[in-house]
C-alpha cells in the first residue's frame, strides 16, 4: 500500500509583505488620497482631482524626488526601454516575430534587430527573411532587451548582444512583474551551479550554468545534451524556492533567491512547497536579508 502523508491544521501567523527596504511600504487602494501637497509630480497609477493626488490602482506608493507613482501589486507588464525580458515566440510574420512577454499586447522582434548565427551584424537580405523560421519559430523561448515602445504601448525588442538569444534547456517560472527587483544586471550565475535570468516582465528562466560561453553560436543553437541529475535537482530546488518567495510576496533578486535556496537545503525538494516548510525557509531568508541591510 502506498504511503499517505497527512498534515494536521495549524495556526500560522501571516507573513508580512516583501522585506522592507528602507521603511514600511505605503499601500493604497484605488481612490485613496496619496498627498494634498501640490509640489509633487504625477506618475503612473495616479491622477489629480481637487488639488489632491489620488491612486488609480491598488499598490505600493513609490517616490523618486518629486515624482510619485503607484506600482500595482498585480498587473500586466508595462515595458520600459532597457528592460531585460524572457518571452515566447507566438508568430512568424514578414520581417518580424511576435513575442508573448506578459504584456497587454504581443511584443515585436524585428528581423533587423537580431544578430545572425555567428554574431554577424549586417543588413538582412531576402534570403534571411526566407530563413526566419530556421532562427526562431513558434514556441521558442528567447531572452531580449526592450529597444523601444510603440505609441500603442507594444514593446519592440532586440537581441543584438551575444548574451541574448534562444533559450534551450531549463525551466520557466512565471511570476508577477511587480515582484522582480530592478537591478543593474538580470543575468545571474548562482554559486549553487545554476543560472537565472530574472525577466522584468515576470518570466524567470532557470538553467544549468554553462561551463564555457559559446560566443560563436550567436544565440541560435539549441543544446540537446542530456542534463545531469545533479543539475536538474538544483534547478528544481531553485524553482520551488522562487515559488515559495512569490507565495509570501518577497521581492525576487539574486540574493533573496540564494538565501532561500540555502535555507531549503535541509529539506527534500518536494517538501519545499508544503506551507509549514515554505514559511520556515522564507522567514530565514527574510531575516538574513534584514541582517544584511542592518
N, C-alpha and C positions, 0 to 999 in steps of 0.2 A: 504494500500500500504506500502511495506517495506521501511524503511528509507534508503537513499543513502548518503554515506559520500563522499564529494568531496574536493580535496585539490588543491589550485592554485599553479602553479610552482613558486619556489622561488630560488634566487641565494644564494647558501651556500658556504662559504669558505671551501676548503678541509681541513680536519684534517690531521695533520702530522702522521708519523708512530708511533709505540709504544712509550709510555712515556720513555723518555731518562733516563737512569740510569747511570750517570757518563759521560755526554757529548753527542755530536752528534753521530749518527750512521754513520759509513763509509760504504756506499752502493757501490757495484761493480757489473759489468756485466761480462759475460764470455769474456776472452781476455784482461780485464783490468789489468794493472800492479799495484800490491799492494805495492811493495817496491823493490828497487835495492840493498838494504843492504844485503850482503851475510851472515850476522851473525844470520839471522832468520832461524828457523826450519820450514819445510813444513808440514802443517797439512791437514785435509780433505778439499776438494774443491779448492785445489791449485796445481800448478805444476811449475817446474823451467825450464826456457828457456833463454839462453844467459845471465846467471847470474841474471835474474830477476824473482821475484816470481809473478806468474800470476794466476788470478782467473779462475777456470774452471766451476763455476756455478754462477748464479745471487744470491746475498745475502748480508749478513752483515759480515764485517770483525771482527773477534774476536782474541784478542791477550792474551795469558797467558804466561808471562815471554817472552821467545824467540820463543814460538810456535805460529804460525799464521795459522788460518783456516778460511774458509768462511762457515757460516751457511746459507744454502739455505732458501729462503723465502717460497718456496713451494716445498716439496719433500716427498717421502715416508719415513717411519720411519726406521732409522738405529739404531738397538738395541745396548745398552751398558750395561755391567754387573751391576746389582744393580738397574736398571730402574724398576719403577712400571708401569705396563700396564693393560689395560682393553681389553679383547678380546672375540671373539665369537667362540664357538666350531663349526668346519665345518665338521669333520670326526672322527669316532672312528675306530682306527686301532689296530693292535696287540701290546699290552703293551704301547700304546701311543694315545694321542689325537692330532689332527691337529687344530690349533687355528688361526683365522684371527686377525692380530694385526696391520693392516695398513702398513705392510712392503712388500718388494718385494716378499718374499717367505712366505708361511704359517709357523707360529711358531709351536713348538713341546712341548707338556706337557707329560712327561713320567709317566707311572704308578708308577714308583719307586720314583717320585718327588712330590708326594702328601701325605697329611695326610688323613688317612681313617676317615670316620664319627666317632665322639667321640674323635678325636685328636690322634688316635693311631699312633705310629711310630714303624713299624715292617717290616720285609721282606714281600713282596707281593707274594701271593701264586697263584696257578692256579685258585682257586675259586674266588680270587679277580679279576683276568683277565676276567673271565666269567661275573662278575658283573659290569664291567666298565661302561656300559650304565646306570646302576642304579645310579652311582655317577654323571656322566656328559654325556649328549647326544647332538646331533646336535641342534644348535640353542641356547644353554645355554650360558649366559654371565658369565665371570669369571674375578676376579682380581688376578694378579700373579706378580711374580718378575722374572726378567731376570737372569738366572743362568749361562749361558754360550752362546758363539756364535760359531756356526759351521763354518767350513772352507769355505762353500759356502755362508756365510752371514746369514743363517737361525738362528733363535733365539730359545734357549732352556729355558723353563720356569719352575718354581717350585711354589708350594703353601704350603710349609712346615710350615708356620706360621698360627695361627688361624685367623689373620686379613685378610688373603686371602681366596679365595674360590668362590662358586657360588653366583651370584647376582640375587636377586629375584624381588623386587619391586622398580621401579624407572624409570628414563628417561636417555637415552643415547644421548649424543651430540658429533658429530664428527667434529673436527677442524684440522687445520694444526699442526703437531707436533712442528713446529718451534715457535708457539705461547704459548706453555706450558712452564712456567718458571721452571727451575730445583731448587728444594728445598730439605731440609733435610727430610721432610715428604710430601707425596702427598695425605694423608687422612686428611680431614678437617671437623670437626663438627662446622658448622657456627652458630652464635648466633640467626639467624632467624628461626631455628628449622629444618633445613635440613642439610645434609652432602654431600660432594662431594669427588670423587676420581678423581684426575687430572692425568690421564694416560700419561706418557711420549710419548706414541705413538699417542696422539691426540684424544683418546677416553675418554670422560668425563662422569662419572656416577653420577647422582644426585638422592638422595634417602632420605626418612624420617629418621631423627636421631633416632636410636633405643633407647628405654627407658633403656634397660639393655643389656649388651653384653652377647650373648649366646655362651660361650666358649665350652659348651658340644657338640654343633652341629657339630663341626669340619668343618664348612663351606659348608655343602652339603644339608642342609634342606631348603626347599622353603617355605617362609612365604606367605600364601594366605589370610591373614586377610585384610578386606577392609581398604583402606587408607582414613582417614577423609578428607573432602573437604578442610579444612584449610591447611592441609599438601600438598594437590595437588596444591592449589593455590600458595603456597610458592615455590614448585618445578617448576611450570610453569613460575613463575616470574624469578627465577634463570636461567632457561633455556633461556628465552628471553634476559636476561641481558648478558649471555655469548655470544649469537649470536650477540648482539649489540657491545660488545667489539671486537669480531672477525671481524665484518664489518669494524671497524676502526683500525684493526691490532694492538690492545692493547694486551700486554702480559697478560696471564691468571695465576693468583695465588690467594691465599685466600683473600688477602687484596683488590686487584683490583675488584674481583667479589663482595665482601661485599660492597665496596664503591659504585659500580654501582647499586647493589640491593637497597641500602638506597636511592640513588638518584632517583630511579624509583618509590618509594612508592607513590608520589602524583599522579601517572598516572595509568590508567587501564592496566591490564596485556596485553591485546590485542593491546594497543596503543604503547607499548614499541618499536615495530618494525617499527613504522612509522618513516620515515627518519628524520623529524624535532625533534621528541622526542628522537630517538636514539642519535642524535648529542648532544642534551642538556644534557642527563644523562651521556654520555661518557665524555663530556667536564668537567662536575662537578667531576666525578670520577678521571679524569686525574689531575685536579687542586688539589684535596685532596692528591693524591699521590705525586705531586711535593712539596706541603706544608710539607708532611711527610718527604720527603728527605731533604728539606731545614732545 
